[in-house]
Amino acid sequence: MLSEWIEHSLEDISPRSRSGRLRGGTYTLHAPGILELTPSECRKTAHACVVSAGIHGNETAPIELLGDCLARIEAGMLPLGAPALIILGNLEAIRRAERYVTTNLNRLFRRDLDETGLEPDRARQLMDAVDAFYARHPGRERLHYDLHTAIRDSRFPRFAVEPFADAATRPEQWRWLAEANIQAVLHQHQHSWTFSHYSKHYHQAQAFTLELGRVNPFGHNDLIPLVPMARLIEALLEGREPRGADPARMVFFRVAHELRRHSADFRLCFPDDTPNFTEFAPGSRLAEDAEAGPFTVEGEPLSVVFPNAEVELGARAALLARPASPPG
């Protein structure tokens, strides 16, 4: 059943049973795209793990990665040793192979959300699912990896975004991510209301948005560079202590500014195919906006991350970052 869960979720096929047994535990289907794995016996090192993908519907490589992990569990090759909540985020957008249907789901994860519609309703359902899952495992350290791919090339194809929150990131997380072939880390500078931020802000989870390459259609992803990330996720699902590596192999950045689209007459002053983490020297004009005016780099160089001039009015059009020291 687990090997068919993604396909059935996307085809809106009702399961014959919403629960069942697997090697080392049980599974429960709480709602479309929301699967819980419960071990018969948790290892002492087990975390309460949330692993999500498809928050943006055109980001398919993480969905394929999770499908491989679930197939290994069902085949008995990966014994379950930790509680896990596996989430496919924006099901309708995944079906359409589009980033979103009406609005960006990954800006809606806040408890005072008052918007209505497909994506806001899904955000509330996912927040409720995460709340209930963590409540069922009060004694376990909480973890949330939200898996994405970027819409453009990058100087560092695989990078982590650390959400802003009061909860500190534990040192072992940096070691695990380094071993998982993450090349760079971007520290957020303020609340951003993404899915990983939700778990860190409201539940003090160890949480990251993980960018794992570039957007491609299903069947066109090269999963070989993601094998180390798959090993990390499988170790967590088994409840094992993952292997680590020196965090200094990763390059660290901290967000210094963000560009927002305030008016319809907004543009970024560099080519659309500019890779993430491209550095701009002082004096470079990065954006023009009829309401906010131009933005020019001052003082020290800035690297651009997630540039997108076509965002909704009021939304973030780019993050601007500077190098940061490795933790510790």
C-alpha positions in Angstrom: 0.0 0.0 0.0 2.8 2.5 0.9 4.3 2.1 -2.6 1.0 3.2 -4.1 0.2 6.0 -1.6 1.6 8.8 -3.6 -0.1 7.7 -6.8 -3.4 7.1 -5.1 -3.2 10.5 -3.3 -2.6 12.3 -6.6 -5.4 10.4 -8.4 -7.8 10.9 -5.5 -8.4 7.2 -5.1 -10.0 6.3 -1.8 -8.1 3.6 0.0 -9.7 0.3 0.9 -8.3 0.7 4.4 -7.0 3.7 6.3 -4.7 1.7 8.4 -2.6 -1.4 8.3 0.6 -3.1 9.4 4.1 -2.9 8.1 7.5 -4.2 9.2 8.1 -2.7 12.6 4.9 -0.8 13.0 1.7 0.5 11.4 0.5 3.1 9.0 -2.5 5.4 9.2 -4.0 7.6 6.5 -5.4 10.7 8.2 -6.4 12.6 5.1 -5.4 12.9 1.5 -1.7 13.3 1.3 -1.2 12.9 5.1 0.3 9.5 6.2 1.5 8.6 9.7 4.0 5.8 10.4 4.0 4.5 14.0 6.7 2.0 15.1 5.9 -0.9 17.3 8.8 0.1 19.4 10.7 3.4 19.2 14.4 3.5 19.4 15.9 5.6 22.2 17.5 7.9 19.6 14.2 8.3 17.6 12.8 11.7 16.8 9.2 12.6 16.1 9.7 13.3 12.4 7.7 15.3 9.9 8.9 15.0 6.3 6.9 17.0 3.7 7.2 17.5 0.0 5.0 19.1 -2.7 4.2 22.3 -0.9 4.8 23.7 -4.4 3.2 21.4 -6.9 5.9 21.5 -9.6 8.7 20.4 -7.3 8.8 16.7 -8.0 12.2 15.3 -7.0 11.5 15.2 -3.3 8.2 13.4 -4.0 10.1 10.7 -5.9 12.7 10.5 -3.1 9.9 9.9 -0.5 8.3 7.4 -2.7 11.5 5.4 -2.8 11.8 5.5 1.0 8.2 4.3 1.5 8.7 1.5 -1.0 11.7 0.3 1.0 9.7 0.4 4.2 6.9 -1.7 2.6 9.4 -4.2 1.2 10.8 -4.8 4.6 14.2 -3.3 3.7 13.8 -0.3 6.0 12.5 -1.3 9.5 10.5 1.5 11.1 11.9 2.7 14.4 10.6 6.3 14.8 7.2 8.0 14.5 6.9 9.9 11.3 4.3 12.1 9.5 4.7 12.1 5.7 3.0 14.9 3.9 2.2 15.7 0.3 1.4 19.4 0.5 -0.5 21.0 -2.4 -2.2 18.0 -4.0 -4.1 19.9 -6.6 -1.0 21.9 -7.7 1.0 18.6 -8.0 -1.8 17.2 -10.2 -1.5 20.3 -12.4 2.3 20.4 -12.3 2.0 24.0 -11.2 3.7 25.9 -8.3 0.3 26.7 -6.8 -3.4 27.0 -7.8 -4.5 30.4 -6.5 -1.8 31.5 -4.0 1.6 30.4 -2.6 0.8 27.7 0.1 4.3 28.3 1.6 3.4 31.7 3.0 0.2 30.7 4.9 1.4 28.7 7.9 0.3 30.9 10.7 -2.3 30.3 13.3 -4.1 33.6 12.8 -4.6 32.9 9.1 -7.9 34.4 8.0 -7.8 33.8 4.2 -10.1 31.3 2.5 -9.7 29.1 -0.6 -7.9 26.0 -1.7 -4.5 26.8 -0.4 -5.5 28.5 2.9 -7.8 25.5 3.7 -5.0 23.1 3.0 -2.6 25.1 5.2 -5.1 24.8 8.1 -5.4 21.1 7.5 -1.6 20.6 7.5 -1.1 22.7 10.6 -3.7 20.7 12.4 -2.1 17.5 11.3 1.4 18.6 12.6 -0.1 19.8 15.9 -1.9 16.5 16.5 1.2 14.5 15.5 3.6 16.3 17.9 1.0 16.1 20.7 0.9 12.3 20.3 4.7 12.2 21.0 5.3 14.7 23.8 8.5 13.1 25.0 10.4 13.1 21.7 12.5 15.7 20.1 10.7 17.2 17.2 12.0 17.5 13.7 10.7 18.7 10.4 12.4 18.6 7.0 10.4 20.3 4.3 11.8 19.2 0.9 11.7 21.5 -2.1 13.5 22.2 -5.4 14.2 25.6 -6.8 12.8 27.2 -9.9 16.3 28.3 -11.1 19.9 27.2 -11.1 22.1 27.9 -8.1 25.7 28.3 -7.2 24.8 25.7 -4.5 22.2 23.4 -6.0 21.4 21.8 -2.6 21.0 24.2 0.3 19.1 24.6 3.6 17.0 27.5 4.8 17.0 27.8 8.5 13.8 29.4 9.7 13.9 32.4 12.1 12.7 31.4 15.6 13.7 31.5 19.2 14.5 27.7 19.2 18.2 27.2 18.5 19.4 24.7 15.9 21.3 21.8 17.6 24.9 21.2 16.5 24.2 17.7 15.2 21.8 19.1 12.6 24.6 20.9 10.8 26.7 17.6 10.9 23.8 15.6 9.5 23.1 18.1 6.7 26.8 18.3 5.8 26.8 14.5 5.4 23.6 14.7 3.4 25.4 16.6 0.7 23.9 20.0 1.6 26.3 22.6 0.2 25.1 25.9 1.7 22.9 27.2 4.5 20.8 30.4 4.5 19.8 31.7 8.0 16.5 33.6 7.9 16.4 37.0 9.5 12.7 37.3 10.4 9.5 35.3 10.6 8.5 34.0 7.1 5.5 31.7 7.8 6.7 28.8 5.7 5.9 25.2 6.7 9.2 24.5 8.3 9.0 27.9 10.1 5.6 26.8 11.5 7.1 23.7 13.2 10.1 25.6 14.6 8.1 28.7 15.7 5.1 26.9 17.3 6.6 23.6 18.3 10.3 24.3 18.8 11.2 21.6 16.3 14.5 21.3 14.6 13.2 22.4 11.2 14.6 23.4 7.7 13.4 24.1 4.2 15.7 21.9 2.1 16.3 22.9 -1.5 17.4 19.8 -3.4 18.2 20.9 -6.9 16.1 22.4 -9.7 12.4 21.9 -10.7 11.8 19.1 -13.2 8.7 17.1 -14.3 8.1 13.7 -12.8 10.5 11.2 -14.4 13.1 13.7 -15.4 14.9 14.1 -12.0 18.4 12.9 -11.3 18.1 11.4 -7.9 21.7 10.3 -7.6 22.9 13.6 -6.0 20.1 13.1 -3.4 21.2 9.6 -2.3 23.0 11.1 0.8 19.7 13.0 1.7 17.8 9.8 1.3 20.2 8.1 3.7 19.6 10.8 6.3 15.8 10.5 6.0 16.0 6.7 6.2 18.2 6.8 9.3 15.6 9.1 10.9 12.8 6.7 10.0 14.7 3.8 11.4 15.3 5.8 14.6 19.0 5.6 14.1 21.6 8.3 14.8 22.5 9.6 11.3 26.0 9.9 10.2 27.6 13.3 10.3 30.3 15.3 8.6 32.2 18.6 9.3 29.8 21.5 8.9 32.6 23.6 7.6 32.2 21.9 4.2 29.0 24.0 3.9 28.9 27.7 3.0 26.8 29.8 5.4 24.8 33.0 4.6 22.5 35.2 6.6 19.7 37.2 5.1 20.4 40.9 5.3 17.5 42.4 3.3 14.5 41.2 1.3 12.9 42.7 -1.8 9.1 42.9 -1.9 6.8 43.7 -4.8 4.8 46.7 -3.8 3.3 47.7 -7.1 2.3 46.2 -10.5 5.1 48.3 -12.0 7.9 46.2 -10.4 11.0 44.6 -12.0 14.3 43.0 -11.0 17.3 44.6 -12.7 19.1 41.4 -13.7 18.3 38.5 -16.0 15.6 36.0 -15.2 18.0 33.2 -15.4 20.4 34.6 -12.7 21.4 31.7 -10.4 20.6 31.7 -6.7 23.5 33.0 -4.6 24.8 35.3 -7.4 26.7 38.1 -5.8 26.2 41.8 -6.7 28.7 44.5 -5.9 28.0 47.8 -4.1 26.4 50.2 -6.5 24.4 47.5 -8.3 20.7 48.3 -8.8 18.7 45.2 -8.1 15.1 46.3 -8.3 12.8 49.1 -9.3 9.3 49.6 -8.0 6.8 52.4 -8.8 5.8 52.6 -5.1 8.9 51.6 -3.1 11.4 53.1 -5.6 14.8 51.5 -6.6 17.0 49.2 -4.5 20.7 49.6 -4.8 23.4 47.5 -3.0 25.2 49.6 -0.4 28.2 48.9 1.8 29.1 45.3 1.1 28.2 42.8 -1.7 24.8 41.0 -1.5 23.9 37.6 -2.9 20.4 37.1 -4.3 18.3 34.0 -3.4 14.9 33.1 -4.7 14.5 36.0 -7.1 11.0 36.0 -8.7 9.5 39.2 -10.1 6.2 37.6 -10.8 5.1 37.1 -7.2 1.8 38.5 -5.9 1.6 42.1 -4.8 3.1 42.4 -1.3 5.0 39.2 -1.5 8.7 38.7 -1.3 10.5 39.0 -4.7 14.0 38.0 -3.5 16.2 37.5 -0.4 19.5 39.3 -0.2 22.2 37.6 1.9 25.8 38.1 3.1 28.3 35.4 4.2 28.1 34.2 7.8 30.4 32.2 10.0 29.9 28.5 10.5 28.1 27.6 13.7 30.3 27.1 16.7 
